[in-house]
């Protein structure tokens, strides 16, 4: 039996989305908010670009604006990969599904 393509094996479809966000990390007691950007999102997670060092398993909180309201979303880093100019792409899995960031 043939395996489904990787894109079809995801729980939910990724949608490109670029929005500024802030990320706080549990290992820093959530005291520092690091600048980052969303790259894509799905119902179960998002890809972000940030300069802060994160590792799979890290617990983070994402701060984002929704119109005039500021919202926070708890997440767990599920994967990382290094990109040019020391920016790093991060995959963050949400503890609860969400509809939109930004």
Secondary structure, DSSP 4 states (H G I P E B T S, - for coil): -PPPPGGGGSSS--EE---EEEEEEGGGTT---EEEEEEEEETTEEEEEESS---TT-EEEEEEEETTEEEEEEEEEEEEEE-GGG-EEEEEEESS--S---
